[in-house]
Amino acid sequence: MPRQQPVTAAPRRRAETRAGLTLVELLAAIVLFGIVAGTIMTLVTRQQRYYAGATEVMDVRGQIREAASLLPIDLRGTSSIGGDIMFVSDSAMEFRATYGTAVVCRVDGPNAVLDVLPPNLARHTLTSWYTAPAAGDTLFVFDEGPTQGAQDDFWGTYRLVVDPGTRTDVCLGAPYADPVLDAPALKPRWRFTADRPISATVVPGAVIRFTRRVKYSLYHSPTDNLWYLGYRTRQADGSWGNVQPVSGPYRSYSATAGQSGLSLSYFDQNGVPVANTEDGRKTIARISVTVRGQGQMGRNAAASLKGPFRDSLSLHIALRNRQ
C-alpha cells in the first residue's frame, strides 16, 4: 500500500495593517488647522488695519499741512487798508492775491501803456510771476509822486483791459537788458494796457505788483460727496472760474464752533473781531485759520471700529501791508 503522507495544518496568515487616521484623529487635525488658520488670518487682518490706519493718519495730516503752507503765502501779502480783501465769512474769503512782480522799462502814460522785460533775461531777473497776466487782473504800480521824499509815495491801481501783448521795438538795451543776449527778437517785451492813463509821476524803474481776485472756500464736491478746500479765480467778465480742490478731504461745513472743516476768523490790530463790511475789512490785521481733516476708512468694510481718523491744525496769519 502506498505510504500516506502526514497531514499538516495550513499556516495561519498574518493580519494585514494599513497606514491611516481614525475619524477622531482626523477631526482633531481639522480643529487644530482651523485654530492655526484663524490665528494667522486674525494677525493678517490686524496688520492690514494697522497699515491702512497709518496711511490714513499720514494722508489726513499731509492734507492739513498743505492748507497750512498754502494759505499764508497768498494771505500775508494782501493789503487790507488797500482794499485787497473783498469778502470774508467763517468758511470763505475773497481777496486780491499777488502772483508776480515786474520792473517798468517804458511808460506811455497818455495811452495807458506799460512795457516790462520778459522773465527770462540772461543776467538778472526783473520780471517774475507764476501765472501769465490776463485781462481783468489788477496792477499796483509804484508812484513816487511829484517830490523826492517818501511822504507822497503810493501804489496806483490800474486794471488790465485786454490780455497782454508783446513788442520787439521797445526797451532795447541797457540798463535793463543785454542788447545781444536779451535782444527783443529773441525775447519780446511784455506790453500792458490799463483802464486809464498812467500817472505822469510813474517813471521807468517803477515796480508793478500783479494781482488777481481769488476765492478760497470750503466746498462740497458732487463727484465723491466729500468736502475740500477749493480755489477759484475771477474772470475778465466778472464771473468765477471752475472751483479747483487744493487740499482735503476735510470735515463737512458746520455753523457750530469747532466742528467745521474750515474755520476763518478776522481780527484788527487790537485783537477785536471785525465784521464783513468795507470799513471792517480794511482794519483786518490778523486772520486765524483752522482746518479739520477727516479720513475715509469709515466708508468701507475694512474700516476700523473706532471710525475715521480726525486731526486739526490752527494757524494765525499776520498781514504785512496794513499801512
C-alpha positions, 0 to 999 in steps of 0.5 A: 500500500502506498505510504500516506503522507502526514497531514499538516495544518495550513499556516495561519496568515498574518493580519494585514495593517494599513497606514491611516487616521481614525475619524477622531484623529482626523477631526482633531487635525481639522480643529487644530488647522482651523485654530492655526488658520484663524490665528494667522488670518486674525494677525493678517487682518490686524496688520492690514488695519494697522497699515491702512490706519497709518496711511490714513493718519499720514494722508489726513495730516499731509492734507492739513499741512498743505492748507497750512503752507498754502494759505499764508503765502497768498494771505500775508501779502494782501493789503487790507487798508488797500482794499485787497480783501473783498469778502470774508465769512467763517468758511470763505474769503475773497481777496486780491492775491499777488502772483508776480512782480515786474520792473517798468522799462517804458511808460506811455502814460497818455495811452495807458501803456506799460512795457516790462522785460520778459522773465527770462533775461540772461543776467538778472531777473526783473520780471517774475510771476507764476501765472501769465497776466490776463485781462481783468487782473489788477496792477499796483504800480509804484508812484513816487509822486511829484517830490523826492521824499517818501511822504507822497509815495503810493501804489496806483491801481490800474486794471488790465483791459485786454490780455497782454501783448508783446513788442520787439521795438521797445526797451532795447538795451541797457540798463535793463537788458543785454542788447545781444543776449536779451535782444527783443527778437529773441525775447519780446517785451511784455506790453500792458494796457490799463483802464486809464492813463498812467500817472505822469509821476510813474517813471521807468524803474517803477515796480508793478505788483500783479494781482488777481481776485481769488476765492478760497472756500470750503466746498462740497464736491458732487463727484465723491460727496466729500468736502475740500478746500477749493480755489477759484479765480475771477474772470475778465467778465466778472464771473468765477472760474471752475472751483479747483480742490487744493487740499482735503478731504476735510470735515463737512461745513458746520455753523457750530464752533469747532466742528467745521472743516474750515474755520476763518476768523478776522481780527484788527490790530487790537485783537477785536473781531471785525465784521464783513463790511468795507470799513471792517475789512480794511482794519483786518490785521490778523486772520486765524485759520483752522482746518479739520481733516477727516479720513475715509476708512469709515466708508468701507468694510475694512474700516476700523471700529473706532471710525475715521481718523480726525486731526486739526491744525490752527494757524494765525496769519499776520498781514504785512501791508496794513499801512 
